[in-house]
Amino acid sequence: MSEFSDYIVYLDESGSPSIEADAQDFPVFVLACVCISKEEYANAIVPRLQALKFKYFGHDQIVFHERDIRRQSGDFVVFRGNPDTRSNFLADVSRLIGSFDFDLATAVIDKAKLAARYPNPWSPYELAMLLAMEHLALILRDKGQLGRIVHVVAESRGKLENAELELSFRRIADGQPPLQSNQIDLITSIEWRLLFSDKKSNSSGLQLADLIARPVGKHHLKPHQENRAYDIIKKKIGYWVKKFP
């Protein structure tokens, strides 16, 4: 059996993989893969995220979800009418993410351009997965992790969605990507293991990936607009943001 990697990957997405969905509001699909050393994760990321939850909510059962934070809904409704507290919370979250040591492999699929260029376009999910795994393989190579077992954790969405993700993931991991890839030899030299985690598991890694995905998409759509979240995230990006088409 191969050795376990010193690193673990958490992935999350922003936007719908459906070509027709969100055509006006958010016409892109973003996949964010956070690659973290297990030592950093156990000793810094988990306890510091928990400490932040204790500070603002009094317990650590809160799940940080970008959409709820942005809309001040769910557990974050407490910030309505408390702009100073919300501002302090957002600043603390930004500082925390900026202080963490991790690499980000991320891909943006512009669905409008994809549909305009190709009459029968590939799945945005599968395209994003290939692009992200190319950079993950390069990052892991640079860290001396080739030939090892790398666990990739994704949030469980339901049987159908999980099956679609797993099929796309397995095809690429087995060397059968939707497009020709210059990194396929690197990708297939890693023993990838995909795991699904329920949102209720309160995974710090999945919450970190969730907080990162949408700002990447917003930057793609409006690159000249101020985006403080992206300014922090871009320092973590391994290589560059992959885009298609």
PyRosetta script that sets phi, psi and omega in degrees:
from pyrosetta import init, pose_from_sequence

init()
pose = pose_from_sequence("MSEFSDYIVYLDESGSPSIEADAQDFPVFVLACVCISKEEYANAIVPRLQALKFKYFGHDQIVFHERDIRRQSGDFVVFRGNPDTRSNFLADVSRLIGSFDFDLATAVIDKAKLAARYPNPWSPYELAMLLAMEHLALILRDKGQLGRIVHVVAESRGKLENAELELSFRRIADGQPPLQSNQIDLITSIEWRLLFSDKKSNSSGLQLADLIARPVGKHHLKPHQENRAYDIIKKKIGYWVKKFP")
pose.set_psi(1, 140.8)
pose.set_omega(1, 179.9)
pose.set_phi(2, -68.7)
pose.set_psi(2, 160.2)
pose.set_omega(2, 175.4)
pose.set_phi(3, -72.8)
pose.set_psi(3, 149.2)
pose.set_omega(3, 170.4)
pose.set_phi(4, -71.4)
pose.set_psi(4, 144.3)
pose.set_omega(4, 176.3)
pose.set_phi(5, -69.4)
pose.set_psi(5, 157.2)
pose.set_omega(5, 173.1)
pose.set_phi(6, -80.1)
pose.set_psi(6, -3.4)
pose.set_omega(6, -175.0)
pose.set_phi(7, -124.2)
pose.set_psi(7, 155.3)
pose.set_omega(7, 175.9)
pose.set_phi(8, -132.3)
pose.set_psi(8, 151.6)
pose.set_omega(8, -176.8)
pose.set_phi(9, -119.8)
pose.set_psi(9, 134.7)
pose.set_omega(9, 173.6)
pose.set_phi(10, -119.3)
pose.set_psi(10, 134.4)
pose.set_omega(10, -178.8)
pose.set_phi(11, -127.1)
pose.set_psi(11, 148.6)
pose.set_omega(11, 174.0)
pose.set_phi(12, -151.7)
pose.set_psi(12, 164.2)
pose.set_omega(12, -178.1)
pose.set_phi(13, -126.5)
pose.set_psi(13, 165.1)
pose.set_omega(13, 173.1)
pose.set_phi(14, -135.5)
pose.set_psi(14, 137.3)
pose.set_omega(14, -174.8)
pose.set_phi(15, 88.6)
pose.set_psi(15, 166.6)
pose.set_omega(15, -179.2)
pose.set_phi(16, -94.8)
pose.set_psi(16, 140.8)
pose.set_omega(16, 175.3)
pose.set_phi(17, -73.9)
pose.set_psi(17, -8.7)
pose.set_omega(17, 177.7)
pose.set_phi(18, -72.5)
pose.set_psi(18, 130.8)
pose.set_omega(18, -177.2)
pose.set_phi(19, -58.1)
pose.set_psi(19, -40.8)
pose.set_omega(19, -173.5)
pose.set_phi(20, -80.2)
pose.set_psi(20, -22.5)
pose.set_omega(20, -172.3)
pose.set_phi(21, -72.2)
pose.set_psi(21, 145.8)
pose.set_omega(21, 173.8)
pose.set_phi(22, 55.2)
pose.set_psi(22, 35.7)
pose.set_omega(22, -175.7)
pose.set_phi(23, -60.5)
pose.set_psi(23, -30.5)
pose.set_omega(23, -178.3)
pose.set_phi(24, -93.5)
pose.set_psi(24, -47.2)
pose.set_omega(24, -171.8)
pose.set_phi(25, -80.5)
pose.set_psi(25, -42.5)
pose.set_omega(25, -173.8)
pose.set_phi(26, -152.5)
pose.set_psi(26, 74.4)
pose.set_omega(26, -172.1)
pose.set_phi(27, -80.8)
pose.set_psi(27, 34.3)
pose.set_omega(27, 177.7)
pose.set_phi(28, -131.9)
pose.set_psi(28, 160.6)
pose.set_omega(28, 172.1)
pose.set_phi(29, -120.8)
pose.set_psi(29, 126.6)
pose.set_omega(29, -176.6)
pose.set_phi(30, -118.5)
pose.set_psi(30, 132.7)
pose.set_omega(30, 173.1)
pose.set_phi(31, -117.6)
pose.set_psi(31, 124.7)
pose.set_omega(31, -179.2)
pose.set_phi(32, -115.8)
pose.set_psi(32, 122.5)
pose.set_omega(32, 179.8)
pose.set_phi(33, -117.2)
pose.set_psi(33, 114.2)
pose.set_omega(33, -178.1)
pose.set_phi(34, -97.5)
pose.set_psi(34, 118.6)
pose.set_omega(34, -179.1)
pose.set_phi(35, -104.7)
pose.set_psi(35, 117.1)
pose.set_omega(35, -171.4)
pose.set_phi(36, -129.7)
pose.set_psi(36, 140.4)
pose.set_omega(36, 172.0)
pose.set_phi(37, -68.3)
pose.set_psi(37, 141.4)
pose.set_omega(37, -178.2)
pose.set_phi(38, -63.5)
pose.set_psi(38, -30.0)
pose.set_omega(38, 177.6)
pose.set_phi(39, -66.9)
pose.set_psi(39, -45.7)
pose.set_omega(39, 177.8)
pose.set_phi(40, -62.7)
pose.set_psi(40, -40.9)
pose.set_omega(40, -177.6)
pose.set_phi(41, -63.6)
pose.set_psi(41, -48.8)
pose.set_omega(41, -175.5)
pose.set_phi(42, -72.5)
pose.set_psi(42, -36.4)
pose.set_omega(42, -171.4)
pose.set_phi(43, -96.3)
pose.set_psi(43, -18.6)
pose.set_omega(43, -176.5)
pose.set_phi(44, -125.4)
pose.set_psi(44, -55.3)
pose.set_omega(44, -170.8)
pose.set_phi(45, -66.2)
pose.set_psi(45, -51.7)
pose.set_omega(45, -176.9)
pose.set_phi(46, -62.4)
pose.set_psi(46, -53.7)
pose.set_omega(46, -176.7)
pose.set_phi(47, -65.8)
pose.set_psi(47, -33.1)
pose.set_omega(47, -177.6)
pose.set_phi(48, -75.8)
pose.set_psi(48, -34.1)
pose.set_omega(48, 173.7)
pose.set_phi(49, -66.7)
pose.set_psi(49, -39.7)
pose.set_omega(49, 177.4)
pose.set_phi(50, -63.0)
pose.set_psi(50, -42.2)
pose.set_omega(50, 179.8)
pose.set_phi(51, -61.1)
pose.set_psi(51, -37.9)
pose.set_omega(51, 178.4)
pose.set_phi(52, -65.4)
pose.set_psi(52, -38.0)
pose.set_omega(52, 178.3)
pose.set_phi(53, -66.1)
pose.set_psi(53, -41.7)
pose.set_omega(53, 177.6)
pose.set_phi(54, -61.5)
pose.set_psi(54, -38.5)
pose.set_omega(54, -177.2)
pose.set_phi(55, -62.8)
pose.set_psi(55, -43.0)
pose.set_omega(55, -172.5)
pose.set_phi(56, -100.8)
pose.set_psi(56, -20.5)
pose.set_omega(56, -175.5)
pose.set_phi(57, -124.5)
pose.set_psi(57, -13.3)
pose.set_omega(57, 177.5)
pose.set_phi(58, 85.5)
pose.set_psi(58, -4.3)
pose.set_omega(58, 177.3)
pose.set_phi(59, -153.6)
pose.set_psi(59, 171.8)
pose.set_omega(59, -175.4)
pose.set_phi(60, -112.1)
pose.set_psi(60, 22.0)
pose.set_omega(60, -179.9)
pose.set_phi(61, -92.7)
pose.set_psi(61, 0.3)
pose.set_omega(61, 175.0)
pose.set_phi(62, -68.5)
pose.set_psi(62, 137.9)
pose.set_omega(62, 173.4)
pose.set_phi(63, -106.1)
pose.set_psi(63, 118.5)
pose.set_omega(63, 178.6)
pose.set_phi(64, -72.7)
pose.set_psi(64, 114.6)
pose.set_omega(64, 179.8)
pose.set_phi(65, -127.1)
pose.set_psi(65, 119.8)
pose.set_omega(65, -172.7)
pose.set_phi(66, -54.1)
pose.set_psi(66, -42.5)
pose.set_omega(66, -178.0)
pose.set_phi(67, -64.1)
pose.set_psi(67, -43.6)
pose.set_omega(67, 179.4)
pose.set_phi(68, -66.5)
pose.set_psi(68, -39.2)
pose.set_omega(68, 178.2)
pose.set_phi(69, -63.5)
pose.set_psi(69, -45.7)
pose.set_omega(69, -178.4)
pose.set_phi(70, -63.4)
pose.set_psi(70, -40.1)
pose.set_omega(70, -176.3)
pose.set_phi(71, -91.8)
pose.set_psi(71, -3.0)
pose.set_omega(71, -176.7)
pose.set_phi(72, 53.4)
pose.set_psi(72, 49.4)
pose.set_omega(72, -179.4)
pose.set_phi(73, -118.1)
pose.set_psi(73, 173.6)
pose.set_omega(73, -179.1)
pose.set_phi(74, 60.2)
pose.set_psi(74, -133.7)
pose.set_omega(74, -179.8)
pose.set_phi(75, -65.0)
pose.set_psi(75, -18.9)
pose.set_omega(75, -174.7)
pose.set_phi(76, -92.2)
pose.set_psi(76, 6.7)
pose.set_omega(76, 175.6)
pose.set_phi(77, -63.9)
pose.set_psi(77, -19.1)
pose.set_omega(77, 179.3)
pose.set_phi(78, -63.0)
pose.set_psi(78, -18.8)
pose.set_omega(78, -179.3)
pose.set_phi(79, -82.8)
pose.set_psi(79, -13.3)
pose.set_omega(79, 178.2)
pose.set_phi(80, -64.8)
pose.set_psi(80, 128.3)
pose.set_omega(80, -177.9)
pose.set_phi(81, 82.8)
pose.set_psi(81, 1.4)
pose.set_omega(81, 178.5)
pose.set_phi(82, -129.1)
pose.set_psi(82, 65.2)
pose.set_omega(82, -174.7)
pose.set_phi(83, -61.0)
pose.set_psi(83, -33.7)
pose.set_omega(83, -179.7)
pose.set_phi(84, -68.0)
pose.set_psi(84, -43.3)
pose.set_omega(84, 179.1)
pose.set_phi(85, -64.3)
pose.set_psi(85, -43.1)
pose.set_omega(85, 178.8)
pose.set_phi(86, -61.8)
pose.set_psi(86, -43.1)
pose.set_omega(86, 179.4)
pose.set_phi(87, -61.7)
pose.set_psi(87, -42.0)
pose.set_omega(87, 178.6)
pose.set_phi(88, -65.4)
pose.set_psi(88, -40.5)
pose.set_omega(88, 178.9)
pose.set_phi(89, -61.9)
pose.set_psi(89, -48.3)
pose.set_omega(89, -179.7)
pose.set_phi(90, -62.1)
pose.set_psi(90, -38.6)
pose.set_omega(90, 178.3)
pose.set_phi(91, -65.1)
pose.set_psi(91, -40.4)
pose.set_omega(91, 178.5)
pose.set_phi(92, -65.8)
pose.set_psi(92, -41.0)
pose.set_omega(92, 177.7)
pose.set_phi(93, -61.6)
pose.set_psi(93, -45.0)
pose.set_omega(93, 179.9)
pose.set_phi(94, -62.2)
pose.set_psi(94, -44.4)
pose.set_omega(94, 179.7)
pose.set_phi(95, -62.9)
pose.set_psi(95, -39.3)
pose.set_omega(95, -178.7)
pose.set_phi(96, -64.6)
pose.set_psi(96, -49.1)
pose.set_omega(96, 179.8)
pose.set_phi(97, -60.9)
pose.set_psi(97, -40.5)
pose.set_omega(97, 179.0)
pose.set_phi(98, -64.0)
pose.set_psi(98, -29.2)
pose.set_omega(98, -177.5)
pose.set_phi(99, -84.0)
pose.set_psi(99, -17.9)
pose.set_omega(99, -177.7)
pose.set_phi(100, -74.4)
pose.set_psi(100, 147.1)
pose.set_omega(100, 178.5)
pose.set_phi(101, -100.4)
pose.set_psi(101, 104.2)
pose.set_omega(101, 177.2)
pose.set_phi(102, -154.9)
pose.set_psi(102, 165.6)
pose.set_omega(102, 175.7)
pose.set_phi(103, -114.0)
pose.set_psi(103, 143.5)
pose.set_omega(103, -179.1)
pose.set_phi(104, -115.4)
pose.set_psi(104, 124.9)
pose.set_omega(104, 170.2)
pose.set_phi(105, -109.9)
pose.set_psi(105, 118.4)
pose.set_omega(105, -173.0)
pose.set_phi(106, -138.7)
pose.set_psi(106, 148.8)
pose.set_omega(106, -179.3)
pose.set_phi(107, -134.8)
pose.set_psi(107, 144.0)
pose.set_omega(107, 178.2)
pose.set_phi(108, -122.5)
pose.set_psi(108, 123.7)
pose.set_omega(108, 175.2)
pose.set_phi(109, -105.6)
pose.set_psi(109, 116.7)
pose.set_omega(109, 177.8)
pose.set_phi(110, -84.3)
pose.set_psi(110, 102.5)
pose.set_omega(110, -171.1)
pose.set_phi(111, -67.3)
pose.set_psi(111, -34.0)
pose.set_omega(111, 179.3)
pose.set_phi(112, -65.7)
pose.set_psi(112, -45.7)
pose.set_omega(112, 178.5)
pose.set_phi(113, -66.3)
pose.set_psi(113, -37.3)
pose.set_omega(113, 179.2)
pose.set_phi(114, -61.9)
pose.set_psi(114, -46.7)
pose.set_omega(114, -178.7)
pose.set_phi(115, -68.3)
pose.set_psi(115, -34.7)
pose.set_omega(115, -178.9)
pose.set_phi(116, -71.8)
pose.set_psi(116, -31.7)
pose.set_omega(116, -175.3)
pose.set_phi(117, -88.7)
pose.set_psi(117, -31.7)
pose.set_omega(117, -174.4)
pose.set_phi(118, -122.7)
pose.set_psi(118, 123.0)
pose.set_omega(118, 179.9)
pose.set_phi(119, -65.5)
pose.set_psi(119, -30.5)
pose.set_omega(119, 176.4)
pose.set_phi(120, -127.4)
pose.set_psi(120, 76.0)
pose.set_omega(120, -172.0)
pose.set_phi(121, -67.7)
pose.set_psi(121, 154.5)
pose.set_omega(121, 174.3)
pose.set_phi(122, -69.5)
pose.set_psi(122, 165.1)
pose.set_omega(122, 177.0)
pose.set_phi(123, -65.0)
pose.set_psi(123, 124.7)
pose.set_omega(123, 176.3)
pose.set_phi(124, -55.0)
pose.set_psi(124, -35.0)
pose.set_omega(124, -179.8)
pose.set_phi(125, -64.1)
pose.set_psi(125, -46.0)
pose.set_omega(125, -177.0)
pose.set_phi(126, -68.9)
pose.set_psi(126, -37.9)
pose.set_omega(126, 176.8)
pose.set_phi(127, -62.8)
pose.set_psi(127, -47.1)
pose.set_omega(127, 179.9)
pose.set_phi(128, -62.9)
pose.set_psi(128, -38.8)
pose.set_omega(128, 179.4)
pose.set_phi(129, -62.8)
pose.set_psi(129, -43.9)
pose.set_omega(129, 178.7)
pose.set_phi(130, -61.3)
pose.set_psi(130, -48.7)
pose.set_omega(130, -177.9)
pose.set_phi(131, -62.3)
pose.set_psi(131, -42.0)
pose.set_omega(131, 179.6)
pose.set_phi(132, -67.8)
pose.set_psi(132, -40.3)
pose.set_omega(132, -179.2)
pose.set_phi(133, -68.9)
pose.set_psi(133, -28.6)
pose.set_omega(133, 174.6)
pose.set_phi(134, -60.3)
pose.set_psi(134, -46.4)
pose.set_omega(134, -179.7)
pose.set_phi(135, -74.9)
pose.set_psi(135, -33.3)
pose.set_omega(135, 174.3)
pose.set_phi(136, -59.6)
pose.set_psi(136, -43.0)
pose.set_omega(136, 180.0)
pose.set_phi(137, -62.5)
pose.set_psi(137, -40.4)
pose.set_omega(137, 177.9)
pose.set_phi(138, -66.0)
pose.set_psi(138, -42.8)
pose.set_omega(138, 178.6)
pose.set_phi(139, -61.3)
pose.set_psi(139, -46.7)
pose.set_omega(139, -178.4)
pose.set_phi(140, -68.1)
pose.set_psi(140, -34.8)
pose.set_omega(140, 174.0)
pose.set_phi(141, -59.9)
pose.set_psi(141, -46.4)
pose.set_omega(141, -179.0)
pose.set_phi(142, -62.4)
pose.set_psi(142, -23.7)
pose.set_omega(142, -179.3)
pose.set_phi(143, -97.6)
pose.set_psi(143, 8.0)
pose.set_omega(143, 176.5)
pose.set_phi(144, 71.6)
pose.set_psi(144, 34.9)
pose.set_omega(144, -174.6)
pose.set_phi(145, -107.9)
pose.set_psi(145, 6.9)
pose.set_omega(145, 179.7)
pose.set_phi(146, -63.1)
pose.set_psi(146, 142.8)
pose.set_omega(146, -179.9)
pose.set_phi(147, 84.5)
pose.set_psi(147, 0.0)
pose.set_omega(147, -178.1)
pose.set_phi(148, -104.2)
pose.set_psi(148, 167.6)
pose.set_omega(148, 177.2)
pose.set_phi(149, -85.9)
pose.set_psi(149, 119.8)
pose.set_omega(149, 179.4)
pose.set_phi(150, -113.9)
pose.set_psi(150, 118.8)
pose.set_omega(150, 177.8)
pose.set_phi(151, -86.9)
pose.set_psi(151, 132.6)
pose.set_omega(151, 177.5)
pose.set_phi(152, -117.1)
pose.set_psi(152, 120.6)
pose.set_omega(152, -174.5)
pose.set_phi(153, -106.2)
pose.set_psi(153, 125.7)
pose.set_omega(153, 178.1)
pose.set_phi(154, -122.6)
pose.set_psi(154, 151.5)
pose.set_omega(154, 177.6)
pose.set_phi(155, -73.7)
pose.set_psi(155, 133.4)
pose.set_omega(155, 178.0)
pose.set_phi(156, -70.7)
pose.set_psi(156, 128.7)
pose.set_omega(156, -177.2)
pose.set_phi(157, -111.1)
pose.set_psi(157, -15.4)
pose.set_omega(157, -172.7)
pose.set_phi(158, 137.1)
pose.set_psi(158, 162.4)
pose.set_omega(158, -173.4)
pose.set_phi(159, -58.7)
pose.set_psi(159, -47.4)
pose.set_omega(159, -177.0)
pose.set_phi(160, -65.0)
pose.set_psi(160, -47.8)
pose.set_omega(160, -178.8)
pose.set_phi(161, -65.3)
pose.set_psi(161, -41.5)
pose.set_omega(161, 179.3)
pose.set_phi(162, -63.0)
pose.set_psi(162, -40.8)
pose.set_omega(162, -179.5)
pose.set_phi(163, -64.4)
pose.set_psi(163, -40.4)
pose.set_omega(163, 178.7)
pose.set_phi(164, -63.8)
pose.set_psi(164, -45.4)
pose.set_omega(164, 179.3)
pose.set_phi(165, -63.3)
pose.set_psi(165, -45.2)
pose.set_omega(165, -177.9)
pose.set_phi(166, -63.9)
pose.set_psi(166, -39.3)
pose.set_omega(166, 178.7)
pose.set_phi(167, -63.6)
pose.set_psi(167, -46.4)
pose.set_omega(167, 178.3)
pose.set_phi(168, -61.1)
pose.set_psi(168, -44.8)
pose.set_omega(168, -178.8)
pose.set_phi(169, -61.9)
pose.set_psi(169, -46.3)
pose.set_omega(169, -176.6)
pose.set_phi(170, -66.6)
pose.set_psi(170, -39.7)
pose.set_omega(170, 178.0)
pose.set_phi(171, -58.4)
pose.set_psi(171, -46.4)
pose.set_omega(171, -178.6)
pose.set_phi(172, -69.0)
pose.set_psi(172, -46.0)
pose.set_omega(172, -180.0)
pose.set_phi(173, -60.2)
pose.set_psi(173, -30.7)
pose.set_omega(173, -179.7)
pose.set_phi(174, -89.8)
pose.set_psi(174, 5.1)
pose.set_omega(174, 175.8)
pose.set_phi(175, 87.0)
pose.set_psi(175, 25.1)
pose.set_omega(175, 179.3)
pose.set_phi(176, -126.3)
pose.set_psi(176, 64.4)
pose.set_omega(176, -177.0)
pose.set_phi(177, -74.9)
pose.set_psi(177, 163.2)
pose.set_omega(177, 179.4)
pose.set_phi(178, -70.0)
pose.set_psi(178, -26.6)
pose.set_omega(178, 177.4)
pose.set_phi(179, -126.6)
pose.set_psi(179, 158.7)
pose.set_omega(179, 175.9)
pose.set_phi(180, -62.4)
pose.set_psi(180, 137.3)
pose.set_omega(180, -177.4)
pose.set_phi(181, -128.5)
pose.set_psi(181, 132.0)
pose.set_omega(181, 176.7)
pose.set_phi(182, -74.0)
pose.set_psi(182, -12.7)
pose.set_omega(182, -176.0)
pose.set_phi(183, -106.0)
pose.set_psi(183, 12.7)
pose.set_omega(183, -173.4)
pose.set_phi(184, -63.8)
pose.set_psi(184, -32.3)
pose.set_omega(184, 177.8)
pose.set_phi(185, -65.7)
pose.set_psi(185, -38.9)
pose.set_omega(185, 176.7)
pose.set_phi(186, -67.3)
pose.set_psi(186, -45.2)
pose.set_omega(186, -178.4)
pose.set_phi(187, -58.3)
pose.set_psi(187, -45.1)
pose.set_omega(187, -176.5)
pose.set_phi(188, -78.4)
pose.set_psi(188, -5.7)
pose.set_omega(188, 176.2)
pose.set_phi(189, -87.3)
pose.set_psi(189, -1.0)
pose.set_omega(189, 178.0)
pose.set_phi(190, -110.2)
pose.set_psi(190, 141.0)
pose.set_omega(190, 178.8)
pose.set_phi(191, -93.9)
pose.set_psi(191, 92.7)
pose.set_omega(191, -175.0)
pose.set_phi(192, -80.2)
pose.set_psi(192, 136.9)
pose.set_omega(192, 175.9)
pose.set_phi(193, -128.2)
pose.set_psi(193, 115.3)
pose.set_omega(193, -179.6)
pose.set_phi(194, -92.4)
pose.set_psi(194, 130.8)
pose.set_omega(194, 178.2)
pose.set_phi(195, -123.4)
pose.set_psi(195, 144.4)
pose.set_omega(195, 174.8)
pose.set_phi(196, -109.0)
pose.set_psi(196, 134.6)
pose.set_omega(196, -178.0)
pose.set_phi(197, -123.3)
pose.set_psi(197, 131.5)
pose.set_omega(197, 176.8)
pose.set_phi(198, -67.5)
pose.set_psi(198, 142.9)
pose.set_omega(198, 179.8)
pose.set_phi(199, -55.5)
pose.set_psi(199, -32.8)
pose.set_omega(199, -178.3)
pose.set_phi(200, -68.8)
pose.set_psi(200, -10.5)
pose.set_omega(200, 178.5)
pose.set_phi(201, -68.7)
pose.set_psi(201, -14.9)
pose.set_omega(201, 176.8)
pose.set_phi(202, 59.4)
pose.set_psi(202, 46.3)
pose.set_omega(202, -179.9)
pose.set_phi(203, -73.0)
pose.set_psi(203, 122.6)
pose.set_omega(203, 178.6)
pose.set_phi(204, -63.1)
pose.set_psi(204, -37.6)
pose.set_omega(204, -179.6)
pose.set_phi(205, -64.7)
pose.set_psi(205, -42.7)
pose.set_omega(205, 178.4)
pose.set_phi(206, -67.1)
pose.set_psi(206, -36.1)
pose.set_omega(206, 178.3)
pose.set_phi(207, -67.6)
pose.set_psi(207, -37.0)
pose.set_omega(207, 176.9)
pose.set_phi(208, -63.3)
pose.set_psi(208, -45.6)
pose.set_omega(208, 178.2)
pose.set_phi(209, -62.8)
pose.set_psi(209, -38.4)
pose.set_omega(209, 179.6)
pose.set_phi(210, -62.9)
pose.set_psi(210, -40.8)
pose.set_omega(210, -178.5)
pose.set_phi(211, -68.4)
pose.set_psi(211, -22.0)
pose.set_omega(211, -173.1)
pose.set_phi(212, -91.2)
pose.set_psi(212, -34.0)
pose.set_omega(212, -167.6)
pose.set_phi(213, -61.4)
pose.set_psi(213, -51.1)
pose.set_omega(213, -174.4)
pose.set_phi(214, -63.5)
pose.set_psi(214, -43.2)
pose.set_omega(214, 177.9)
pose.set_phi(215, -57.1)
pose.set_psi(215, -31.2)
pose.set_omega(215, 176.9)
pose.set_phi(216, -65.2)
pose.set_psi(216, -44.5)
pose.set_omega(216, 178.1)
pose.set_phi(217, -64.8)
pose.set_psi(217, -40.8)
pose.set_omega(217, 179.3)
pose.set_phi(218, -63.0)
pose.set_psi(218, -38.4)
pose.set_omega(218, 178.5)
pose.set_phi(219, -65.2)
pose.set_psi(219, -38.3)
pose.set_omega(219, 178.1)
pose.set_phi(220, -63.1)
pose.set_psi(220, -42.4)
pose.set_omega(220, -177.1)
pose.set_phi(221, -73.5)
pose.set_psi(221, -36.1)
pose.set_omega(221, -177.6)
pose.set_phi(222, -135.3)
pose.set_psi(222, 73.8)
pose.set_omega(222, -173.1)
pose.set_phi(223, -64.5)
pose.set_psi(223, -21.4)
pose.set_omega(223, -177.5)
pose.set_phi(224, -98.5)
pose.set_psi(224, -2.8)
pose.set_omega(224, 178.2)
pose.set_phi(225, -83.2)
pose.set_psi(225, 143.6)
pose.set_omega(225, 178.8)
pose.set_phi(226, -58.1)
pose.set_psi(226, 132.5)
pose.set_omega(226, -177.3)
pose.set_phi(227, -147.7)
pose.set_psi(227, 83.5)
pose.set_omega(227, -174.3)
pose.set_phi(228, -63.5)
pose.set_psi(228, -33.9)
pose.set_omega(228, 178.1)
pose.set_phi(229, -62.7)
pose.set_psi(229, -43.3)
pose.set_omega(229, 179.9)
pose.set_phi(230, -67.4)
pose.set_psi(230, -34.3)
pose.set_omega(230, 179.5)
pose.set_phi(231, -58.9)
pose.set_psi(231, -33.4)
pose.set_omega(231, 177.3)
pose.set_phi(232, -77.7)
pose.set_psi(232, -44.4)
pose.set_omega(232, -175.7)
pose.set_phi(233, -64.9)
pose.set_psi(233, -38.5)
pose.set_omega(233, -172.4)
pose.set_phi(234, -61.1)
pose.set_psi(234, -23.7)
pose.set_omega(234, 178.5)
pose.set_phi(235, -71.3)
pose.set_psi(235, -15.5)
pose.set_omega(235, -178.1)
pose.set_phi(236, -97.6)
pose.set_psi(236, -8.2)
pose.set_omega(236, -171.8)
pose.set_phi(237, -72.0)
pose.set_psi(237, 122.4)
pose.set_omega(237, 176.0)
pose.set_phi(238, -77.6)
pose.set_psi(238, 122.6)
pose.set_omega(238, -177.1)
pose.set_phi(239, 68.4)
pose.set_psi(239, -100.6)
pose.set_omega(239, -179.8)
pose.set_phi(240, -155.3)
pose.set_psi(240, 171.3)
pose.set_omega(240, 175.5)
pose.set_phi(241, -76.1)
pose.set_psi(241, 121.5)
pose.set_omega(241, 178.6)
pose.set_phi(242, -83.8)
pose.set_psi(242, 136.7)
pose.set_omega(242, -177.5)
pose.set_phi(243, -130.3)
pose.set_psi(243, 147.2)
pose.set_omega(243, 176.8)
pose.set_phi(244, -149.2)
pose.set_psi(244, 138.6)
pose.set_omega(244, -4.1)
pose.set_phi(245, -77.9)
pose.dump_pdb("model.pdb")
